[in-house]
Amino acid sequence: MTGHAITHDSAASEFSAIVDGHHARLDYYLDGNHLVITHTGVPDPISGRGIAGELVQAAFEYAREKGLHVRPECSYAAAWAERHPEFNQQLG
């Protein structure tokens, strides 16, 4: 991963990164002790740089810090979780 600056806006339930003027984002909501990832979107001009993975990892790390389980309803986040078994204990 290249280490793009990821920000978290808990009021908007969003993790995001602005890269080359484009807004990449991950949307989620809280359901009890679950962080539910609903959408990960990276605009075409900045796709292929690992930004979506960084957003998902940031969400998982935030959930870990808060003692939350993660439920990836977004297909990208679910596929990411399958490729990163070190985060499997957080799935729920």
Backbone as a chain_set.jsonl record, in Angstrom:
{"seq": "MTGHAITHDSAASEFSAIVDGHHARLDYYLDGNHLVITHTGVPDPISGRGIAGELVQAAFEYAREKGLHVRPECSYAAAWAERHPEFNQQLG", "coords": {"N": [[0.837, -1.185, 0.0], [0.372, 2.273, -0.6], [0.066, 4.318, 1.197], [-1.838, 6.495, 1.3], [-3.425, 9.477, 2.521], [-5.839, 8.875, 4.787], [-8.974, 9.841, 5.943], [-11.341, 9.981, 8.619], [-14.685, 10.455, 9.052], [-16.801, 10.396, 11.428], [-19.368, 11.379, 11.902], [-20.495, 11.433, 9.375], [-20.281, 8.819, 8.794], [-18.092, 7.717, 7.286], [-15.086, 6.819, 5.646], [-12.431, 8.344, 3.974], [-10.455, 9.503, 1.154], [-8.694, 12.002, -0.499], [-7.399, 12.144, -3.579], [-5.343, 13.348, -6.01], [-7.274, 15.297, -6.469], [-9.626, 13.832, -6.555], [-12.33, 12.182, -4.936], [-12.289, 9.448, -2.96], [-14.117, 6.905, -1.28], [-15.387, 5.148, 1.594], [-18.304, 3.873, 2.799], [-20.226, 3.328, 5.742], [-22.253, 1.881, 8.386], [-23.229, 1.79, 11.832], [-24.271, -1.008, 13.653], [-25.383, -2.008, 16.421], [-22.836, -3.766, 17.921], [-21.442, -3.9, 15.573], [-19.64, -2.807, 12.731], [-20.785, -1.978, 9.738], [-19.92, -2.324, 6.5], [-20.939, -0.684, 3.686], [-20.406, 0.366, 1.152], [-17.744, 0.853, -1.115], [-15.967, 3.136, -2.91], [-14.019, 4.198, -5.619], [-13.018, 6.65, -7.771], [-12.614, 6.297, -11.343], [-10.303, 7.706, -12.487], [-8.362, 7.48, -10.481], [-8.199, 4.854, -9.832], [-6.857, 1.552, -9.204], [-4.655, 2.03, -7.623], [-4.521, 1.028, -5.095], [-6.105, 2.29, -3.263], [-8.754, 1.709, -2.452], [-8.353, -0.611, -0.947], [-6.824, 0.45, 1.13], [-8.731, 2.075, 2.334], [-10.582, 0.164, 3.254], [-8.941, -1.281, 5.015], [-8.426, 0.721, 6.886], [-10.979, 1.022, 7.975], [-11.34, -1.514, 9.157], [-9.246, -1.435, 11.038], [-10.057, 0.724, 12.634], [-12.433, -0.371, 13.642], [-11.337, -2.468, 15.136], [-9.932, -1.043, 17.114], [-12.1, 0.046, 18.465], [-13.378, -2.149, 19.44], [-15.235, -3.457, 17.845], [-17.087, -5.669, 15.672], [-16.819, -6.524, 12.194], [-18.905, -6.278, 9.416], [-18.838, -6.913, 6.205], [-20.753, -5.772, 3.768], [-20.431, -4.735, 1.319], [-19.219, -5.762, -1.808], [-16.524, -5.465, -2.587], [-15.204, -4.974, -0.131], [-15.76, -7.376, 1.182], [-14.357, -9.21, -0.43], [-11.79, -8.215, -0.025], [-11.454, -8.765, 2.698], [-11.378, -11.551, 2.6], [-8.925, -11.919, 1.395], [-7.231, -11.085, 3.367], [-6.561, -12.675, 5.89], [-5.664, -12.087, 8.438], [-7.417, -10.371, 9.579], [-9.702, -11.801, 10.021], [-10.774, -12.56, 12.523], [-12.254, -10.427, 13.291], [-14.511, -10.436, 11.781], [-18.027, -10.651, 11.648]], "CA": [[0.0, 0.0, 0.0], [1.196, 3.455, -0.778], [-0.056, 5.221, 2.327], [-2.604, 7.718, 1.072], [-3.997, 10.037, 3.743], [-7.226, 8.463, 4.983], [-9.653, 10.554, 7.016], [-12.563, 9.347, 9.108], [-15.737, 11.372, 9.481], [-17.78, 9.531, 12.101], [-20.709, 11.955, 11.743], [-20.97, 11.04, 8.047], [-20.032, 7.376, 8.673], [-17.31, 7.617, 6.053], [-13.639, 6.93, 5.544], [-12.215, 8.9, 2.64], [-9.147, 9.997, 0.74], [-8.697, 12.867, -1.675], [-6.179, 11.845, -4.33], [-5.339, 14.074, -7.288], [-8.531, 16.025, -6.579], [-10.767, 12.913, -6.621], [-12.788, 11.729, -3.627], [-12.542, 8.017, -2.781], [-14.781, 6.789, 0.013], [-15.984, 3.927, 2.119], [-19.46, 4.196, 3.632], [-20.584, 2.289, 6.707], [-23.135, 2.272, 9.483], [-23.063, 0.979, 13.029], [-25.425, -1.824, 14.008], [-24.957, -2.598, 17.685], [-21.377, -3.831, 18.012], [-20.938, -4.182, 14.231], [-19.427, -1.782, 11.729], [-21.265, -2.606, 8.506], [-19.406, -1.611, 5.324], [-21.968, -0.754, 2.651], [-19.953, 0.784, -0.175], [-16.398, 1.373, -1.302], [-15.924, 3.691, -4.25], [-12.83, 4.93, -6.045], [-13.227, 7.111, -9.145], [-11.745, 5.7, -12.361], [-8.983, 8.325, -12.695], [-7.393, 7.119, -9.435], [-8.322, 3.427, -9.514], [-5.665, 0.756, -9.414], [-3.544, 2.496, -6.778], [-4.634, 0.437, -3.764], [-6.823, 3.2, -2.365], [-9.903, 1.007, -1.867], [-7.824, -1.484, 0.099], [-6.435, 1.279, 2.266], [-9.966, 2.498, 3.009], [-11.127, -0.992, 3.977], [-8.057, -1.559, 6.14], [-8.662, 1.766, 7.892], [-12.239, 0.697, 8.651], [-11.087, -2.664, 10.031], [-8.414, -1.002, 12.165], [-10.922, 1.525, 13.499], [-13.321, -1.315, 14.337], [-10.526, -3.181, 16.132], [-9.69, -0.108, 18.219], [-13.354, 0.287, 19.19], [-13.931, -3.422, 19.887], [-16.38, -3.774, 16.994], [-16.966, -6.659, 14.611], [-17.043, -5.92, 10.885], [-19.757, -7.02, 8.484], [-18.653, -6.295, 4.898], [-21.842, -5.989, 2.814], [-19.876, -4.296, 0.033], [-18.502, -6.897, -2.404], [-15.08, -5.231, -2.549], [-14.741, -5.158, 1.243], [-15.825, -8.808, 1.475], [-13.234, -9.839, -1.126], [-10.583, -7.765, 0.658], [-11.367, -9.512, 3.954], [-10.963, -12.912, 2.272], [-7.5, -11.876, 1.063], [-6.479, -10.65, 4.549], [-7.049, -13.505, 7.009], [-5.267, -11.531, 9.73], [-8.551, -9.612, 10.095], [-10.876, -12.686, 10.092], [-11.367, -12.618, 13.854], [-13.15, -9.293, 13.445], [-15.743, -10.628, 10.998], [-19.128, -11.105, 12.5]], "C": [[0.881, 1.247, 0.0], [1.05, 4.472, 0.332], [-0.727, 6.544, 2.011], [-3.203, 8.194, 2.391], [-5.486, 9.694, 3.812], [-7.802, 9.274, 6.135], [-10.926, 9.814, 7.381], [-13.506, 10.43, 9.598], [-16.839, 10.52, 10.104], [-19.2, 10.065, 11.981], [-21.326, 11.557, 10.404], [-20.841, 9.53, 7.819], [-19.255, 7.073, 7.401], [-15.82, 7.679, 6.328], [-13.376, 7.44, 4.137], [-10.766, 9.296, 2.422], [-9.368, 10.88, -0.479], [-7.351, 12.648, -2.363], [-6.294, 12.519, -5.696], [-6.675, 14.772, -7.539], [-9.773, 15.157, -6.655], [-11.057, 12.349, -5.226], [-13.091, 10.233, -3.664], [-13.157, 7.841, -1.405], [-15.25, 5.38, 0.317], [-17.103, 4.366, 3.047], [-19.778, 3.023, 4.551], [-21.691, 2.795, 7.613], [-22.852, 1.346, 10.653], [-24.375, 0.279, 13.341], [-25.038, -2.585, 15.272], [-23.442, -2.583, 17.774], [-20.745, -4.223, 16.672], [-20.757, -2.896, 13.436], [-19.751, -2.462, 10.398], [-20.8, -1.757, 7.318], [-20.4, -1.799, 4.183], [-21.473, -0.415, 1.257], [-18.499, 1.252, -0.108], [-16.328, 1.87, -2.734], [-14.667, 4.5, -4.505], [-13.067, 5.356, -7.49], [-12.193, 6.523, -10.116], [-10.377, 6.373, -12.499], [-7.93, 7.954, -11.638], [-7.485, 5.644, -9.055], [-7.0, 2.711, -9.794], [-4.463, 1.156, -8.582], [-3.593, 1.932, -5.359], [-5.429, 1.266, -2.778], [-8.004, 2.499, -1.702], [-9.455, 0.093, -0.735], [-7.411, -0.716, 1.338], [-7.666, 1.748, 3.04], [-10.549, 1.354, 3.834], [-10.251, -1.311, 5.187], [-8.258, -0.532, 7.249], [-9.942, 1.476, 8.671], [-12.053, -0.477, 9.603], [-10.257, -2.258, 11.242], [-9.197, -0.149, 13.142], [-11.831, 0.603, 14.318], [-12.559, -2.061, 15.427], [-10.293, -2.3, 17.35], [-10.92, 0.085, 19.09], [-13.998, -1.0, 19.694], [-15.16, -3.853, 19.104], [-16.061, -4.935, 16.057], [-17.266, -5.938, 13.298], [-17.911, -6.853, 10.05], [-19.632, -6.341, 7.115], [-19.791, -6.659, 3.943], [-21.439, -5.557, 1.418], [-19.034, -5.446, -0.534], [-16.986, -6.698, -2.384], [-14.538, -5.495, -1.145], [-14.753, -6.638, 1.632], [-14.656, -9.545, 0.821], [-11.912, -9.459, -0.459], [-10.381, -8.584, 1.932], [-10.922, -10.954, 3.698], [-9.467, -12.973, 1.976], [-6.624, -11.492, 2.257], [-6.954, -11.411, 5.782], [-6.653, -12.978, 8.376], [-6.399, -10.709, 10.36], [-9.793, -10.481, 10.301], [-11.539, -12.707, 11.459], [-12.329, -11.476, 14.107], [-14.463, -9.479, 12.695], [-16.845, -11.119, 11.91], [-20.463, -10.743, 11.968]], "O": [[1.988, 1.25, 0.538], [1.843, 5.411, 0.404], [-0.239, 7.601, 2.411], [-3.459, 7.384, 3.282], [-6.284, 10.163, 3.001], [-7.179, 9.38, 7.191], [-11.513, 9.111, 6.558], [-13.15, 11.229, 10.464], [-17.701, 9.99, 9.403], [-20.148, 9.28, 11.961], [-22.538, 11.366, 10.308], [-21.245, 9.022, 6.773], [-19.688, 6.289, 6.556], [-15.352, 8.482, 7.135], [-14.038, 7.006, 3.195], [-9.973, 9.408, 3.357], [-10.137, 10.538, -1.377], [-6.298, 12.934, -1.794], [-7.243, 12.274, -6.439], [-7.15, 14.833, -8.673], [-10.876, 15.683, -6.805], [-10.144, 12.078, -4.447], [-14.039, 9.804, -4.322], [-12.778, 8.535, -0.462], [-15.473, 4.555, -0.569], [-16.877, 5.141, 3.976], [-19.615, 1.863, 4.171], [-22.026, 3.98, 7.611], [-22.306, 0.256, 10.483], [-25.446, 0.884, 13.3], [-24.446, -3.662, 15.207], [-22.825, -1.52, 17.711], [-19.659, -4.801, 16.633], [-21.61, -2.009, 13.463], [-19.073, -3.404, 9.989], [-21.233, -0.617, 7.152], [-20.674, -2.924, 3.763], [-22.06, -0.862, 0.271], [-18.089, 1.945, 0.822], [-16.597, 1.116, -3.67], [-14.297, 5.37, -3.717], [-13.295, 4.505, -8.35], [-11.043, 6.285, -9.745], [-9.372, 5.671, -12.62], [-6.733, 8.103, -11.885], [-6.902, 5.23, -8.053], [-6.146, 3.211, -10.527], [-3.358, 0.666, -8.818], [-2.788, 2.32, -4.512], [-5.429, 0.977, -1.581], [-8.231, 2.68, -0.506], [-10.099, 0.03, 0.312], [-7.621, -1.173, 2.462], [-7.64, 1.81, 4.269], [-10.961, 1.553, 4.977], [-10.77, -1.584, 6.269], [-8.26, -0.887, 8.428], [-9.987, 1.663, 9.887], [-12.549, -0.448, 10.729], [-10.538, -2.696, 12.358], [-9.024, -0.28, 14.354], [-11.979, 0.774, 15.528], [-13.082, -2.263, 16.522], [-10.437, -2.751, 18.486], [-10.808, 0.266, 20.303], [-15.06, -0.95, 20.314], [-16.031, -4.539, 19.64], [-14.905, -5.153, 15.695], [-17.889, -4.876, 13.291], [-17.674, -8.059, 9.99], [-20.252, -5.303, 6.887], [-19.786, -7.748, 3.369], [-22.051, -5.978, 0.436], [-18.226, -6.035, 0.185], [-16.241, -7.658, -2.186], [-13.52, -6.17, -0.992], [-13.854, -7.101, 2.334], [-14.036, -10.405, 1.446], [-11.015, -10.293, -0.342], [-9.274, -9.041, 2.213], [-10.171, -11.519, 4.493], [-8.815, -13.973, 2.276], [-5.398, -11.566, 2.168], [-7.667, -10.859, 6.621], [-7.242, -13.377, 9.381], [-6.341, -10.387, 11.547], [-10.835, -9.969, 10.711], [-12.758, -12.858, 11.544], [-13.137, -11.54, 15.033], [-15.427, -8.757, 12.948], [-16.613, -11.907, 12.827], [-21.48, -11.061, 12.583]]}, "num_chains": 1, "name": "protein.A"}
